[in-house]
């Protein structure tokens, strides 16, 4: 992201590269979060944040295990 390039890697397919412009930390998400926080306009509660983090952990676990799916309900009870 710091170089303005996004690479999409889909298992079993050729990598695609996109120019996206330099967006800053987390693809510009940090700036948007701070702006919404300053305006008291956060759009999610903590449960949504926890769920998204669990999804990221499951995605990394899957990646490390050759793409084997992680069943969220079995792994995290959600």
Backbone bond lengths (Angstrom), bond angles and torsions (degrees), N, CA, C in turn:
res aa  C-N    CA-C-N  psi(-1)  N-CA   C-N-CA  omega(-1)  CA-C   N-CA-C  phi
1 X - - - 1.449 - - 1.532 111.55 -
2 X 1.328 117.26 -36.39 1.459 119.72 -179.46 1.526 111.80 -62.79
3 X 1.332 116.59 -23.23 1.460 121.05 -179.73 1.525 111.97 -97.03
4 X 1.345 117.47 -0.88 1.451 120.91 179.57 1.511 113.57 76.49
5 X 1.340 116.53 24.50 1.463 121.56 -179.52 1.522 109.00 -126.70
6 X 1.311 115.81 134.72 1.461 122.34 176.34 1.520 107.53 -117.12
7 X 1.336 116.51 128.83 1.460 121.00 177.40 1.516 109.22 -110.28
8 X 1.319 115.92 127.46 1.456 122.37 178.30 1.519 108.15 -104.50
9 X 1.327 116.65 118.24 1.458 121.66 -179.65 1.523 108.49 -119.20
10 X 1.319 116.40 105.46 1.453 122.76 177.80 1.523 107.30 -99.59
11 X 1.337 116.23 130.24 1.454 119.78 -178.84 1.526 110.76 -51.11
12 X 1.332 116.14 128.80 1.456 122.46 176.43 1.522 114.60 79.99
13 X 1.326 118.10 3.80 1.464 120.73 -179.61 1.520 109.82 -125.26
14 X 1.322 115.09 163.35 1.458 121.37 179.86 1.540 110.16 -70.21
15 X 1.320 115.94 140.37 1.466 122.11 178.78 1.525 110.19 -65.09
16 X 1.341 116.47 138.98 1.458 122.09 175.88 1.525 108.17 -114.29
17 X 1.327 116.42 141.80 1.458 122.06 -179.84 1.520 109.29 -119.77
18 X 1.341 115.64 134.42 1.467 122.14 -179.50 1.522 109.30 -126.90
19 X 1.316 116.34 140.79 1.469 121.07 171.59 1.525 106.91 -89.03
20 X 1.326 116.87 124.69 1.461 120.41 -176.46 1.516 113.20 -121.04
21 X 1.320 117.97 -3.94 1.456 120.21 -174.82 1.521 109.14 81.68
22 X 1.306 116.94 160.89 1.457 121.14 -179.18 1.522 108.08 -81.83
23 X 1.329 116.01 120.92 1.457 120.67 -174.88 1.521 113.60 -110.87
24 X 1.316 118.54 -5.18 1.458 120.56 -179.08 1.518 112.16 84.53
25 X 1.309 115.31 -167.41 1.463 121.17 -175.45 1.518 112.35 -59.16
26 X 1.320 115.53 134.03 1.462 123.77 179.14 1.530 111.64 53.97
27 X 1.315 116.38 39.28 1.460 120.71 175.92 1.518 113.50 64.42
28 X 1.320 117.57 27.62 1.461 121.24 -178.40 1.519 112.93 91.94
29 X 1.321 116.94 -6.41 1.464 121.06 -178.47 1.510 113.80 -64.09
30 X 1.334 116.72 -35.43 1.468 119.68 179.69 1.524 110.98 -61.21
31 X 1.325 116.12 -44.02 1.466 120.23 -179.92 1.527 110.57 -63.22
32 X 1.327 116.47 -44.25 1.466 120.51 178.60 1.516 112.21 -62.56
33 X 1.328 116.79 -39.63 1.462 120.82 179.05 1.525 110.60 -63.79
34 X 1.322 117.05 -46.20 1.466 120.87 179.95 1.529 110.73 -63.36
35 X 1.337 117.33 -41.53 1.471 119.88 178.33 1.522 110.88 -61.74
36 X 1.324 117.54 -44.64 1.460 120.61 179.16 1.519 111.67 -67.09
37 X 1.323 117.36 -36.94 1.456 121.16 177.66 1.528 110.01 -63.66
38 X 1.324 116.39 -43.94 1.466 120.80 179.99 1.528 111.69 -62.61
39 X 1.320 117.16 -33.28 1.465 121.57 179.90 1.527 111.67 -90.40
40 X 1.343 116.77 2.23 1.465 122.22 -175.95 1.528 110.61 57.27
41 X 1.353 115.23 44.96 1.460 121.25 -177.90 1.524 112.19 -122.33
42 X 1.331 117.89 35.82 1.464 118.67 175.66 1.523 107.78 -65.56
43 X 1.314 116.13 136.91 1.466 120.33 -170.66 1.526 114.39 -102.21
44 X 1.318 118.12 -1.96 1.462 119.70 -179.20 1.514 110.10 -133.36
45 X 1.326 115.99 158.72 1.458 119.54 174.51 1.523 109.20 -100.39
46 X 1.307 117.02 177.26 1.463 121.84 -173.66 1.523 112.27 -61.08
47 X 1.329 118.71 -31.98 1.470 120.33 -178.68 1.533 111.29 -62.90
48 X 1.328 117.10 -35.16 1.465 120.78 178.42 1.528 109.50 -69.70
49 X 1.314 116.85 -39.15 1.462 121.05 177.88 1.524 110.71 -63.26
50 X 1.317 116.46 -44.00 1.465 120.76 178.70 1.522 110.08 -61.63
51 X 1.319 116.92 -45.46 1.467 121.53 -179.98 1.526 110.98 -59.36
52 X 1.332 117.75 -43.02 1.462 120.00 -179.04 1.531 111.08 -67.51
53 X 1.323 117.48 -34.81 1.464 120.05 176.81 1.524 110.87 -67.84
54 X 1.325 117.29 -41.24 1.470 120.38 177.29 1.522 110.74 -61.76
55 X 1.329 116.61 -37.92 1.465 120.20 177.41 1.526 110.62 -63.79
56 X 1.329 117.02 -40.20 1.464 120.22 178.49 1.529 110.76 -64.88
57 X 1.341 117.00 -41.71 1.465 120.21 177.39 1.530 110.61 -62.74
58 X 1.336 117.03 -40.88 1.465 121.10 179.01 1.529 111.09 -65.24
59 X 1.324 117.12 -40.00 1.465 120.68 178.70 1.522 110.51 -62.80
60 X 1.330 116.79 -42.31 1.466 120.21 179.31 1.534 110.45 -67.24
61 X 1.319 117.14 -40.46 1.465 120.48 176.87 1.528 110.45 -60.37
62 X 1.324 116.52 -43.26 1.458 121.39 178.08 1.529 110.85 -62.19
63 X 1.326 116.08 -44.90 1.469 120.45 179.69 1.518 110.83 -59.61
64 X 1.318 116.79 -43.24 1.462 120.96 -178.83 1.526 112.96 -69.90
65 X 1.343 115.99 -18.06 1.462 121.19 179.94 1.520 111.72 -111.62
66 X 1.333 116.26 40.45 1.477 123.46 175.02 1.521 113.57 58.39
67 X 1.329 117.63 32.60 1.457 120.83 175.42 1.514 115.38 83.45
68 X 1.336 117.12 10.23 1.466 119.62 177.62 1.527 108.04 -64.02
69 X 1.343 117.60 127.41 1.462 119.67 -178.07 1.534 112.37 -61.39
70 X 1.312 115.77 146.25 1.460 122.22 173.89 1.526 106.53 -107.12
71 X 1.309 116.88 121.68 1.463 121.24 178.37 1.522 107.47 -84.83
72 X 1.318 116.04 109.96 1.459 121.00 -173.42 1.526 112.77 -54.94
73 X 1.308 116.63 -43.71 1.466 120.16 -176.90 1.532 111.03 -64.48
74 X 1.326 116.13 -38.10 1.474 119.87 178.71 1.521 111.58 -72.94
75 X 1.311 116.36 -40.23 1.468 120.68 -174.49 1.520 113.15 -79.32
76 X 1.332 116.39 -41.55 1.458 120.94 -173.20 1.520 114.10 -119.22
77 X 1.324 116.58 -3.05 1.464 119.15 -178.76 1.518 113.28 71.92
78 X 1.325 116.15 23.52 1.489 120.88 -179.84 1.489 110.12 -124.29
